[in-house]
Amino acid sequence: MTTNPMTKALPLVAAVAFCAFSAPALADPVKVVAAENFYGDLATQIGGDNVAVTSILSNPDDDPHLFEASPETAKALSDAKVVIVNGVDYDPWMEKLLGPHKAPGRKEIVVGALVGHKPGDNPHLWYDPAYMKAAGKALVADLVAVDPSHKADYEQGYAKYLDSLKPLDDKIAAMRKSYAGQPVTASEPVFGYQAGLIGLKVHNEKYALAIMNNAEPTPSEVAGFENDLKGHKVKAMLYNAQASEPGVAKLVQLAKDNGIPVVGVSETEPPNSTYQVWMMGQLDTLDKALGPTQ
């Protein structure tokens, strides 16, 4: 179950993925630590062989909010020159580690603060490509500050990254033209930012917030969700495929029983993928769900 991370205390062993890039011409690539693997992917795409990236959260089978930092995490942070954190209470374990584990000259990017969000806001910031662009721009500035000799490489990497997001922006714009105002429902606000960009009318937001915050939805919120599915008042149901919650599982089955398309979304970038491929795949699935039936 996905919850507000401040409400969780259960331990979880999360995989630490080390992505070191060997380039003979580079004796000392810049060490970058990302709290989540989509930010690590961002750093890899922009930095290329000039960076060595460690993504702390990278297992799509894990619930990110249950993570507890390990000694390996602390060690990675102590060696990092650049750190990328989501913020907005999504990864407070990372922010707590940054203070005690100081590193001379280390740059820190807190994406939530960067784009003007605060605790209590929807923390799934990476679902807005504009926020990823802002994180990338900040990353370039920090990489140039710690490694000015490769300024041109970082700027070129960022330009390529921006170009690679154009198909995603175009897809969102096309879906907005087709589906703005269409009603959908969601068990959690994981997809919230893209739903807003598309212009979807999302039902049952109080239910979704309760699930995210590890609270029990009220009987009326559950009934409202069920009635939307039984009454075919929504065109699709979005749910967090990365979390497990019996109440949500029942709603997923109810949607299927009533012929409502179900679209799973996730919080962690799948293995052997990229941010662009991940986001586009989910949009394609939603597009098919919302489009006319064959």
C-alpha positions in Angstrom: 0.0 0.0 0.0 1.4 3.4 -0.9 1.3 5.9 2.0 2.6 9.2 3.0 6.1 8.2 4.1 5.9 10.2 7.3 3.2 7.8 8.5 5.1 4.6 7.9 7.5 2.9 10.2 7.8 -0.6 8.7 11.3 -1.7 7.6 12.0 -2.7 4.1 15.2 -3.8 2.5 15.5 -1.9 -0.8 18.0 -2.7 -3.5 20.8 -0.3 -4.1 21.6 -0.2 -7.7 25.1 0.9 -8.7 25.5 2.1 -12.2 29.1 3.0 -12.7 30.2 4.0 -16.1 33.8 3.2 -17.1 35.4 5.6 -19.5 39.1 5.2 -19.9 39.6 8.9 -20.5 37.9 9.8 -17.2 39.9 9.0 -14.2 37.3 10.2 -11.7 33.7 10.5 -12.9 31.4 12.6 -10.8 29.6 10.5 -8.2 25.9 11.2 -8.2 23.4 9.7 -5.8 19.7 9.7 -6.6 17.0 8.8 -4.0 14.9 7.2 -6.8 15.9 5.5 -10.0 14.0 7.9 -12.3 16.3 10.7 -11.1 19.3 8.4 -11.4 18.2 7.8 -15.0 18.0 11.5 -15.5 21.6 11.9 -14.3 22.8 9.0 -16.5 21.1 10.4 -19.6 22.6 13.9 -19.0 26.0 13.0 -17.5 26.8 9.9 -19.6 30.4 8.6 -19.0 31.3 11.6 -17.0 29.2 10.5 -14.0 28.9 7.4 -11.8 25.3 7.1 -10.6 23.9 5.3 -7.6 20.1 5.0 -7.4 18.9 4.0 -3.9 15.4 3.0 -4.7 15.3 0.9 -7.9 13.1 -2.2 -7.2 9.6 -1.9 -8.7 8.4 -4.6 -6.4 9.1 -2.5 -3.3 6.9 0.2 -1.8 9.1 3.3 -1.7 7.4 4.7 1.4 8.5 1.8 3.5 12.2 2.2 2.9 14.7 2.4 5.7 18.2 3.6 4.9 21.1 1.2 5.2 24.8 1.7 5.9 25.4 1.4 2.2 23.1 4.4 1.6 25.1 6.4 4.1 28.4 5.4 2.5 27.1 6.4 -1.0 26.0 9.8 0.3 29.4 10.5 2.0 31.2 10.0 -1.3 28.6 11.8 -3.5 29.3 15.1 -5.3 25.7 15.6 -6.3 22.6 14.3 -4.6 19.0 14.3 -6.0 16.1 14.0 -3.6 12.4 14.2 -4.5 11.3 15.9 -1.3 7.6 16.7 -0.4 7.9 14.1 2.3 8.3 11.3 -0.2 11.9 10.4 0.8 12.5 11.9 4.3 15.0 9.2 5.1 17.3 10.7 2.5 17.0 14.2 3.7 17.7 13.0 7.3 20.9 11.3 6.1 22.2 14.4 4.3 22.9 16.4 7.5 24.9 13.8 9.5 26.8 12.6 6.4 28.4 15.8 5.1 30.6 15.8 2.1 32.8 18.7 1.1 31.4 20.6 -1.9 28.5 18.3 -2.3 25.5 19.7 -4.3 22.0 18.8 -3.2 18.9 19.0 -5.4 15.5 18.8 -3.7 13.1 18.6 -6.6 10.0 19.5 -4.6 11.5 22.7 -3.3 12.9 23.4 -6.8 9.5 23.4 -8.4 7.6 25.1 -5.6 5.9 22.1 -3.9 5.7 21.6 -0.1 4.8 18.7 2.3 1.1 17.9 1.9 1.2 18.3 -1.9 1.1 15.3 -4.2 4.6 14.0 -4.0 4.7 12.1 -7.3 6.4 15.0 -9.0 8.1 13.0 -11.8 4.8 12.5 -13.5 5.1 16.0 -14.7 7.7 16.2 -17.5 8.2 19.9 -16.8 9.5 19.0 -13.3 11.9 16.5 -14.8 13.2 19.3 -17.1 13.6 21.6 -14.1 15.5 18.9 -12.2 17.7 18.3 -15.3 18.5 22.0 -15.6 19.5 22.2 -11.9 21.6 19.0 -12.3 23.6 20.5 -15.2 24.4 23.6 -13.1 25.6 21.5 -10.3 27.6 19.1 -12.5 29.3 22.1 -14.2 30.1 23.6 -10.8 31.9 20.4 -9.6 33.3 19.4 -13.0 33.7 22.5 -15.2 35.9 20.8 -17.7 33.0 18.8 -19.0 30.5 21.7 -19.2 29.9 21.2 -22.9 29.2 17.5 -22.4 26.6 18.2 -19.7 24.9 21.0 -21.7 24.7 18.7 -24.8 23.4 15.9 -22.6 20.6 18.1 -21.3 19.7 19.3 -24.8 19.4 15.7 -25.9 17.3 15.0 -22.9 14.9 17.8 -23.7 14.6 16.6 -27.3 13.8 13.1 -26.0 10.9 14.4 -24.0 9.1 16.1 -27.0 7.3 12.9 -28.0 6.0 12.6 -24.4 4.8 16.2 -24.4 3.2 15.7 -27.8 1.4 12.5 -26.5 0.1 14.4 -23.5 -1.1 17.2 -25.7 -2.8 14.8 -28.1 -4.6 13.0 -25.3 -5.7 16.3 -23.8 -7.3 17.2 -27.1 -9.1 13.8 -27.1 -10.0 13.3 -23.5 -10.1 16.6 -21.6 -13.0 16.5 -19.2 -13.4 12.7 -19.3 -14.1 11.1 -15.9 -11.7 8.6 -14.4 -11.1 7.3 -10.9 -7.9 6.5 -9.1 -7.1 4.5 -6.0 -4.1 6.8 -5.3 -2.9 10.1 -6.8 0.2 8.5 -8.4 -0.8 9.6 -11.9 -2.2 12.9 -10.6 0.1 15.4 -12.4 -0.3 13.7 -15.8 -4.1 13.4 -15.2 -4.1 17.2 -14.7 -2.0 17.8 -17.8 -4.4 15.7 -19.9 -7.4 17.4 -18.3 -9.0 14.3 -16.9 -11.7 14.7 -14.3 -10.5 12.5 -11.4 -13.2 11.2 -9.1 -12.9 9.9 -5.5 -9.9 12.0 -4.6 -10.6 11.8 -0.9 -10.5 8.0 -1.1 -7.2 8.2 -3.0 -5.6 10.5 -0.4 -6.7 8.3 2.4 -5.0 5.3 0.8 -1.9 7.3 0.1 -1.8 8.5 3.7 -2.4 5.0 5.2 -5.7 6.0 6.5 -9.0 4.1 6.3 -11.4 5.5 3.7 -14.8 6.3 5.1 -17.7 4.1 4.2 -19.2 6.8 2.1 -15.9 7.2 0.2 -15.8 3.5 -0.5 -19.5 3.5 -1.5 -18.9 6.5 -3.8 -16.0 4.7 -5.5 -18.0 1.5 -5.9 -21.0 3.4 -7.3 -18.8 5.1 -9.9 -17.7 1.6 -11.1 -21.1 -0.1 -11.0 -22.9 2.9 -12.6 -20.2 3.3 -15.3 -19.7 6.9 -14.3 -16.0 6.7 -15.1 -14.1 5.7 -18.3 -11.2 4.0 -16.5 -9.7 3.2 -13.2 -6.1 4.0 -12.4 -4.4 2.1 -9.6 -0.9 1.7 -8.1 0.4 -1.6 -9.5 3.4 -1.4 -7.2 1.4 -1.5 -3.9 -0.9 -4.1 -2.4 -4.1 -3.1 -0.5 -7.0 -5.5 -0.1 -9.6 -2.8 -0.4 -8.0 -1.5 -3.7 -7.8 -5.1 -5.0 -11.5 -5.5 -4.5 -12.2 -2.2 -6.4 -9.9 -3.4 -9.2 -11.9 -6.6 -9.5 -15.2 -4.7 -9.3 -14.0 -2.5 -12.2 -13.1 -5.5 -14.3 -16.5 -7.1 -13.4 -18.3 -4.0 -14.7 -16.2 -3.7 -17.9 -14.3 -0.6 -16.7 -10.8 -0.6 -18.1 -8.1 -0.8 -15.4 -4.7 0.9 -15.9 -1.8 0.1 -13.6 0.8 2.8 -12.9 3.9 2.6 -10.8 6.2 4.8 -8.7 9.5 3.2 -9.6 11.0 3.1 -13.1 11.0 -0.5 -14.4 14.3 -2.3 -14.9 16.1 -1.9 -18.2 13.8 1.0 -19.2 14.1 4.7 -19.3 11.9 7.5 -18.0 10.6 8.2 -21.5 9.7 4.6 -22.3 8.1 4.1 -18.9 5.9 7.2 -19.1 5.0 6.6 -22.8 4.0 3.0 -22.1 1.6 4.0 -19.4 0.1 6.8 -21.5 -0.4 4.4 -24.4 -2.2 2.0 -22.1 -4.5 4.8 -20.8 -5.1 6.0 -24.4 -6.3 2.5 -25.3 -8.5 2.4 -22.2 -10.1 5.8 -22.9 -10.4 5.3 -26.7 -13.4 3.9 -28.5 -13.9 0.2 -28.0 -13.2 -2.0 -31.0 
